[in-house]
Amino acid sequence: MKTIHIQVKDQFDVYHLAKAVLKQIAEGEKSEQYSLEQKVDFIEIYGEQILPSTELLFQSEETCKIYKVIES
């Protein structure tokens, strides 16, 4: 799986840098039809791996912060 550096924003509008591991669809021929949020399998921020919710948000169990992927 491919890993990229992304920017995320928490519920307090504070920006953070994170790593995103992308799904297989991100590398396919039709990858342009998906948003970056849809391509992310999970993010890693401050050493914690966080899976997306159904709303494509990422909630930390350690800090209770909610992160949203920011399109570049």
Jmol script that loads the backbone (N, CA, C; Angstrom):
load data "model"
ATOM      1  N   MET A   1       0.836  -1.190   0.000  1.00  0.00           N
ATOM      2  CA  MET A   1       0.000   0.000   0.000  1.00  0.00           C
ATOM      3  C   MET A   1       0.877   1.248   0.000  1.00  0.00           C
ATOM      4  N   LYS A   2       0.358   2.267  -0.600  1.00  0.00           N
ATOM      5  CA  LYS A   2       1.095   3.521  -0.757  1.00  0.00           C
ATOM      6  C   LYS A   2       0.863   4.431   0.448  1.00  0.00           C
ATOM      7  N   THR A   3       1.927   5.084   0.912  1.00  0.00           N
ATOM      8  CA  THR A   3       1.845   6.017   2.030  1.00  0.00           C
ATOM      9  C   THR A   3       2.196   7.420   1.535  1.00  0.00           C
ATOM     10  N   ILE A   4       1.379   8.401   1.933  1.00  0.00           N
ATOM     11  CA  ILE A   4       1.643   9.789   1.569  1.00  0.00           C
ATOM     12  C   ILE A   4       1.540  10.663   2.813  1.00  0.00           C
ATOM     13  N   HIS A   5       2.101  11.849   2.754  1.00  0.00           N
ATOM     14  CA  HIS A   5       1.955  12.832   3.827  1.00  0.00           C
ATOM     15  C   HIS A   5       0.778  13.727   3.481  1.00  0.00           C
ATOM     16  N   ILE A   6      -0.091  13.955   4.458  1.00  0.00           N
ATOM     17  CA  ILE A   6      -1.276  14.771   4.236  1.00  0.00           C
ATOM     18  C   ILE A   6      -1.420  15.786   5.360  1.00  0.00           C
ATOM     19  N   GLN A   7      -2.352  16.674   5.161  1.00  0.00           N
ATOM     20  CA  GLN A   7      -2.701  17.641   6.205  1.00  0.00           C
ATOM     21  C   GLN A   7      -4.115  17.315   6.665  1.00  0.00           C
ATOM     22  N   VAL A   8      -4.316  17.331   7.986  1.00  0.00           N
ATOM     23  CA  VAL A   8      -5.636  17.108   8.564  1.00  0.00           C
ATOM     24  C   VAL A   8      -5.988  18.280   9.459  1.00  0.00           C
ATOM     25  N   LYS A   9      -7.277  18.451   9.677  1.00  0.00           N
ATOM     26  CA  LYS A   9      -7.756  19.528  10.543  1.00  0.00           C
ATOM     27  C   LYS A   9      -8.600  18.894  11.636  1.00  0.00           C
ATOM     28  N   ASP A  10      -8.392  19.320  12.892  1.00  0.00           N
ATOM     29  CA  ASP A  10      -9.200  18.787  13.985  1.00  0.00           C
ATOM     30  C   ASP A  10     -10.449  19.638  14.186  1.00  0.00           C
ATOM     31  N   GLN A  11     -11.285  19.233  15.146  1.00  0.00           N
ATOM     32  CA  GLN A  11     -12.562  19.922  15.370  1.00  0.00           C
ATOM     33  C   GLN A  11     -12.392  21.348  15.890  1.00  0.00           C
ATOM     34  N   PHE A  12     -11.171  21.710  16.272  1.00  0.00           N
ATOM     35  CA  PHE A  12     -10.896  23.069  16.754  1.00  0.00           C
ATOM     36  C   PHE A  12     -10.241  23.922  15.660  1.00  0.00           C
ATOM     37  N   ASP A  13     -10.268  23.431  14.408  1.00  0.00           N
ATOM     38  CA  ASP A  13      -9.679  24.097  13.241  1.00  0.00           C
ATOM     39  C   ASP A  13      -8.166  24.258  13.342  1.00  0.00           C
ATOM     40  N   VAL A  14      -7.503  23.341  14.037  1.00  0.00           N
ATOM     41  CA  VAL A  14      -6.044  23.312  14.126  1.00  0.00           C
ATOM     42  C   VAL A  14      -5.542  22.298  13.098  1.00  0.00           C
ATOM     43  N   TYR A  15      -4.562  22.704  12.296  1.00  0.00           N
ATOM     44  CA  TYR A  15      -4.022  21.838  11.253  1.00  0.00           C
ATOM     45  C   TYR A  15      -2.862  21.003  11.796  1.00  0.00           C
ATOM     46  N   HIS A  16      -2.770  19.760  11.330  1.00  0.00           N
ATOM     47  CA  HIS A  16      -1.732  18.821  11.742  1.00  0.00           C
ATOM     48  C   HIS A  16      -1.224  18.089  10.504  1.00  0.00           C
ATOM     49  N   LEU A  17       0.030  17.643  10.557  1.00  0.00           N
ATOM     50  CA  LEU A  17       0.564  16.783   9.510  1.00  0.00           C
ATOM     51  C   LEU A  17       0.372  15.340   9.925  1.00  0.00           C
ATOM     52  N   ALA A  18       0.044  14.495   8.959  1.00  0.00           N
ATOM     53  CA  ALA A  18      -0.189  13.087   9.231  1.00  0.00           C
ATOM     54  C   ALA A  18       0.265  12.263   8.034  1.00  0.00           C
ATOM     55  N   LYS A  19       0.381  10.964   8.240  1.00  0.00           N
ATOM     56  CA  LYS A  19       0.644  10.038   7.147  1.00  0.00           C
ATOM     57  C   LYS A  19      -0.670   9.343   6.821  1.00  0.00           C
ATOM     58  N   ALA A  20      -0.899   9.112   5.537  1.00  0.00           N
ATOM     59  CA  ALA A  20      -2.096   8.393   5.115  1.00  0.00           C
ATOM     60  C   ALA A  20      -1.673   7.160   4.332  1.00  0.00           C
ATOM     61  N   VAL A  21      -2.235   6.029   4.692  1.00  0.00           N
ATOM     62  CA  VAL A  21      -2.031   4.808   3.921  1.00  0.00           C
ATOM     63  C   VAL A  21      -3.236   4.689   3.003  1.00  0.00           C
ATOM     64  N   LEU A  22      -2.958   4.577   1.704  1.00  0.00           N
ATOM     65  CA  LEU A  22      -4.018   4.578   0.711  1.00  0.00           C
ATOM     66  C   LEU A  22      -4.475   3.162   0.356  1.00  0.00           C
ATOM     67  N   LYS A  23      -5.739   3.047   0.005  1.00  0.00           N
ATOM     68  CA  LYS A  23      -6.321   1.776  -0.436  1.00  0.00           C
ATOM     69  C   LYS A  23      -5.837   1.456  -1.844  1.00  0.00           C
ATOM     70  N   GLN A  24      -6.113   0.245  -2.299  1.00  0.00           N
ATOM     71  CA  GLN A  24      -5.726  -0.182  -3.646  1.00  0.00           C
ATOM     72  C   GLN A  24      -6.385   0.669  -4.722  1.00  0.00           C
ATOM     73  N   ILE A  25      -7.593   1.191  -4.469  1.00  0.00           N
ATOM     74  CA  ILE A  25      -8.285   1.996  -5.482  1.00  0.00           C
ATOM     75  C   ILE A  25      -7.514   3.254  -5.830  1.00  0.00           C
ATOM     76  N   ALA A  26      -6.637   3.683  -4.935  1.00  0.00           N
ATOM     77  CA  ALA A  26      -5.859   4.901  -5.170  1.00  0.00           C
ATOM     78  C   ALA A  26      -4.842   4.719  -6.279  1.00  0.00           C
ATOM     79  N   GLU A  27      -4.513   3.480  -6.592  1.00  0.00           N
ATOM     80  CA  GLU A  27      -3.496   3.209  -7.595  1.00  0.00           C
ATOM     81  C   GLU A  27      -4.095   2.685  -8.894  1.00  0.00           C
ATOM     82  N   GLY A  28      -5.403   2.505  -8.943  1.00  0.00           N
ATOM     83  CA  GLY A  28      -6.047   1.950 -10.128  1.00  0.00           C
ATOM     84  C   GLY A  28      -6.246   2.966 -11.234  1.00  0.00           C
ATOM     85  N   GLU A  29      -6.766   2.478 -12.353  1.00  0.00           N
ATOM     86  CA  GLU A  29      -6.994   3.328 -13.520  1.00  0.00           C
ATOM     87  C   GLU A  29      -8.046   4.400 -13.267  1.00  0.00           C
ATOM     88  N   LYS A  30      -9.036   4.096 -12.429  1.00  0.00           N
ATOM     89  CA  LYS A  30     -10.149   5.019 -12.185  1.00  0.00           C
ATOM     90  C   LYS A  30      -9.990   5.788 -10.877  1.00  0.00           C
ATOM     91  N   SER A  31      -8.773   5.950 -10.430  1.00  0.00           N
ATOM     92  CA  SER A  31      -8.535   6.586  -9.133  1.00  0.00           C
ATOM     93  C   SER A  31      -8.971   8.044  -9.098  1.00  0.00           C
ATOM     94  N   GLU A  32      -9.043   8.689 -10.261  1.00  0.00           N
ATOM     95  CA  GLU A  32      -9.429  10.099 -10.303  1.00  0.00           C
ATOM     96  C   GLU A  32     -10.877  10.324  -9.895  1.00  0.00           C
ATOM     97  N   GLN A  33     -11.707   9.293  -9.986  1.00  0.00           N
ATOM     98  CA  GLN A  33     -13.121   9.465  -9.643  1.00  0.00           C
ATOM     99  C   GLN A  33     -13.366   9.446  -8.136  1.00  0.00           C
ATOM    100  N   TYR A  34     -12.343   9.164  -7.347  1.00  0.00           N
ATOM    101  CA  TYR A  34     -12.469   9.128  -5.899  1.00  0.00           C
ATOM    102  C   TYR A  34     -11.775  10.336  -5.274  1.00  0.00           C
ATOM    103  N   SER A  35     -12.353  10.862  -4.203  1.00  0.00           N
ATOM    104  CA  SER A  35     -11.696  11.948  -3.474  1.00  0.00           C
ATOM    105  C   SER A  35     -10.560  11.369  -2.636  1.00  0.00           C
ATOM    106  N   LEU A  36      -9.685  12.235  -2.173  1.00  0.00           N
ATOM    107  CA  LEU A  36      -8.590  11.782  -1.323  1.00  0.00           C
ATOM    108  C   LEU A  36      -9.137  11.095  -0.071  1.00  0.00           C
ATOM    109  N   GLU A  37     -10.194  11.636   0.512  1.00  0.00           N
ATOM    110  CA  GLU A  37     -10.795  11.037   1.709  1.00  0.00           C
ATOM    111  C   GLU A  37     -11.243   9.597   1.462  1.00  0.00           C
ATOM    112  N   GLN A  38     -11.773   9.322   0.279  1.00  0.00           N
ATOM    113  CA  GLN A  38     -12.244   7.986  -0.050  1.00  0.00           C
ATOM    114  C   GLN A  38     -11.096   7.011  -0.293  1.00  0.00           C
ATOM    115  N   LYS A  39      -9.936   7.529  -0.651  1.00  0.00           N
ATOM    116  CA  LYS A  39      -8.780   6.682  -0.939  1.00  0.00           C
ATOM    117  C   LYS A  39      -8.011   6.277   0.309  1.00  0.00           C
ATOM    118  N   VAL A  40      -8.220   6.969   1.431  1.00  0.00           N
ATOM    119  CA  VAL A  40      -7.440   6.731   2.646  1.00  0.00           C
ATOM    120  C   VAL A  40      -7.950   5.493   3.384  1.00  0.00           C
ATOM    121  N   ASP A  41      -7.045   4.550   3.629  1.00  0.00           N
ATOM    122  CA  ASP A  41      -7.367   3.354   4.412  1.00  0.00           C
ATOM    123  C   ASP A  41      -7.325   3.694   5.896  1.00  0.00           C
ATOM    124  N   PHE A  42      -6.265   4.369   6.328  1.00  0.00           N
ATOM    125  CA  PHE A  42      -6.158   4.881   7.696  1.00  0.00           C
ATOM    126  C   PHE A  42      -5.108   5.980   7.721  1.00  0.00           C
ATOM    127  N   ILE A  43      -5.143   6.790   8.778  1.00  0.00           N
ATOM    128  CA  ILE A  43      -4.108   7.809   8.962  1.00  0.00           C
ATOM    129  C   ILE A  43      -3.278   7.453  10.186  1.00  0.00           C
ATOM    130  N   GLU A  44      -2.064   7.963  10.200  1.00  0.00           N
ATOM    131  CA  GLU A  44      -1.194   7.828  11.366  1.00  0.00           C
ATOM    132  C   GLU A  44      -0.794   9.228  11.785  1.00  0.00           C
ATOM    133  N   ILE A  45      -1.146   9.569  13.026  1.00  0.00           N
ATOM    134  CA  ILE A  45      -0.838  10.897  13.549  1.00  0.00           C
ATOM    135  C   ILE A  45      -0.345  10.742  14.982  1.00  0.00           C
ATOM    136  N   TYR A  46       0.790  11.327  15.261  1.00  0.00           N
ATOM    137  CA  TYR A  46       1.438  11.242  16.581  1.00  0.00           C
ATOM    138  C   TYR A  46       1.565   9.797  17.060  1.00  0.00           C
ATOM    139  N   GLY A  47       1.896   8.891  16.112  1.00  0.00           N
ATOM    140  CA  GLY A  47       2.130   7.490  16.439  1.00  0.00           C
ATOM    141  C   GLY A  47       0.884   6.640  16.568  1.00  0.00           C
ATOM    142  N   GLU A  48      -0.282   7.210  16.399  1.00  0.00           N
ATOM    143  CA  GLU A  48      -1.540   6.467  16.516  1.00  0.00           C
ATOM    144  C   GLU A  48      -2.136   6.230  15.128  1.00  0.00           C
ATOM    145  N   GLN A  49      -2.523   4.987  14.867  1.00  0.00           N
ATOM    146  CA  GLN A  49      -3.209   4.666  13.623  1.00  0.00           C
ATOM    147  C   GLN A  49      -4.709   4.790  13.856  1.00  0.00           C
ATOM    148  N   ILE A  50      -5.374   5.554  12.975  1.00  0.00           N
ATOM    149  CA  ILE A  50      -6.798   5.833  13.160  1.00  0.00           C
ATOM    150  C   ILE A  50      -7.556   5.452  11.892  1.00  0.00           C
ATOM    151  N   LEU A  51      -8.571   4.640  12.066  1.00  0.00           N
ATOM    152  CA  LEU A  51      -9.424   4.225  10.949  1.00  0.00           C
ATOM    153  C   LEU A  51     -10.530   5.250  10.739  1.00  0.00           C
ATOM    154  N   PRO A  52     -11.048   5.363   9.502  1.00  0.00           N
ATOM    155  CA  PRO A  52     -12.110   6.334   9.249  1.00  0.00           C
ATOM    156  C   PRO A  52     -13.466   5.844   9.744  1.00  0.00           C
ATOM    157  N   SER A  53     -14.337   6.804  10.050  1.00  0.00           N
ATOM    158  CA  SER A  53     -15.730   6.487  10.373  1.00  0.00           C
ATOM    159  C   SER A  53     -16.515   6.463   9.066  1.00  0.00           C
ATOM    160  N   THR A  54     -17.803   6.183   9.150  1.00  0.00           N
ATOM    161  CA  THR A  54     -18.635   6.172   7.942  1.00  0.00           C
ATOM    162  C   THR A  54     -18.739   7.564   7.321  1.00  0.00           C
ATOM    163  N   GLU A  55     -18.505   8.608   8.110  1.00  0.00           N
ATOM    164  CA  GLU A  55     -18.535   9.982   7.604  1.00  0.00           C
ATOM    165  C   GLU A  55     -17.178  10.412   7.059  1.00  0.00           C
ATOM    166  N   LEU A  56     -16.213   9.471   6.975  1.00  0.00           N
ATOM    167  CA  LEU A  56     -14.851   9.725   6.504  1.00  0.00           C
ATOM    168  C   LEU A  56     -14.102  10.693   7.413  1.00  0.00           C
ATOM    169  N   LEU A  57     -14.419  10.653   8.700  1.00  0.00           N
ATOM    170  CA  LEU A  57     -13.686  11.394   9.725  1.00  0.00           C
ATOM    171  C   LEU A  57     -12.862  10.392  10.519  1.00  0.00           C
ATOM    172  N   PHE A  58     -11.849  10.878  11.209  1.00  0.00           N
ATOM    173  CA  PHE A  58     -10.939  10.009  11.953  1.00  0.00           C
ATOM    174  C   PHE A  58     -10.923  10.449  13.407  1.00  0.00           C
ATOM    175  N   GLN A  59     -11.439   9.611  14.318  1.00  0.00           N
ATOM    176  CA  GLN A  59     -11.500   9.976  15.730  1.00  0.00           C
ATOM    177  C   GLN A  59     -10.430   9.241  16.516  1.00  0.00           C
ATOM    178  N   SER A  60      -9.607  10.002  17.202  1.00  0.00           N
ATOM    179  CA  SER A  60      -8.538   9.445  18.015  1.00  0.00           C
ATOM    180  C   SER A  60      -9.113   8.894  19.313  1.00  0.00           C
ATOM    181  N   GLU A  61      -8.728   7.680  19.655  1.00  0.00           N
ATOM    182  CA  GLU A  61      -9.133   7.101  20.942  1.00  0.00           C
ATOM    183  C   GLU A  61      -8.247   7.610  22.067  1.00  0.00           C
ATOM    184  N   GLU A  62      -7.040   8.069  21.733  1.00  0.00           N
ATOM    185  CA  GLU A  62      -6.113   8.557  22.749  1.00  0.00           C
ATOM    186  C   GLU A  62      -6.421   9.991  23.177  1.00  0.00           C
ATOM    187  N   THR A  63      -6.728  10.859  22.203  1.00  0.00           N
ATOM    188  CA  THR A  63      -6.928  12.271  22.517  1.00  0.00           C
ATOM    189  C   THR A  63      -8.370  12.732  22.360  1.00  0.00           C
ATOM    190  N   CYS A  64      -9.229  11.873  21.799  1.00  0.00           N
ATOM    191  CA  CYS A  64     -10.639  12.182  21.508  1.00  0.00           C
ATOM    192  C   CYS A  64     -10.806  13.285  20.457  1.00  0.00           C
ATOM    193  N   LYS A  65      -9.750  13.637  19.770  1.00  0.00           N
ATOM    194  CA  LYS A  65      -9.862  14.624  18.695  1.00  0.00           C
ATOM    195  C   LYS A  65     -10.426  13.949  17.451  1.00  0.00           C
ATOM    196  N   ILE A  66     -11.136  14.736  16.662  1.00  0.00           N
ATOM    197  CA  ILE A  66     -11.701  14.257  15.403  1.00  0.00           C
ATOM    198  C   ILE A  66     -10.984  14.989  14.286  1.00  0.00           C
ATOM    199  N   TYR A  67     -10.436  14.218  13.341  1.00  0.00           N
ATOM    200  CA  TYR A  67      -9.657  14.785  12.251  1.00  0.00           C
ATOM    201  C   TYR A  67     -10.381  14.622  10.925  1.00  0.00           C
ATOM    202  N   LYS A  68     -10.221  15.616  10.061  1.00  0.00           N
ATOM    203  CA  LYS A  68     -10.755  15.587   8.709  1.00  0.00           C
ATOM    204  C   LYS A  68      -9.581  15.772   7.741  1.00  0.00           C
ATOM    205  N   VAL A  69      -9.551  14.955   6.709  1.00  0.00           N
ATOM    206  CA  VAL A  69      -8.495  15.067   5.693  1.00  0.00           C
ATOM    207  C   VAL A  69      -8.744  16.324   4.876  1.00  0.00           C
ATOM    208  N   ILE A  70      -7.681  17.087   4.642  1.00  0.00           N
ATOM    209  CA  ILE A  70      -7.764  18.315   3.851  1.00  0.00           C
ATOM    210  C   ILE A  70      -7.217  18.004   2.463  1.00  0.00           C
ATOM    211  N   GLU A  71      -7.992  18.314   1.432  1.00  0.00           N
ATOM    212  CA  GLU A  71      -7.539  18.112   0.047  1.00  0.00           C
ATOM    213  C   GLU A  71      -6.394  19.077  -0.241  1.00  0.00           C
ATOM    214  N   SER A  72      -5.398  18.600  -0.938  1.00  0.00           N
ATOM    215  CA  SER A  72      -4.251  19.452  -1.269  1.00  0.00           C
ATOM    216  C   SER A  72      -4.490  20.172  -2.571  1.00  0.00           C
TER     217      SER A  72
END
end "model"
wireframe off; spacefill off
backbone 0.3
color backbone group
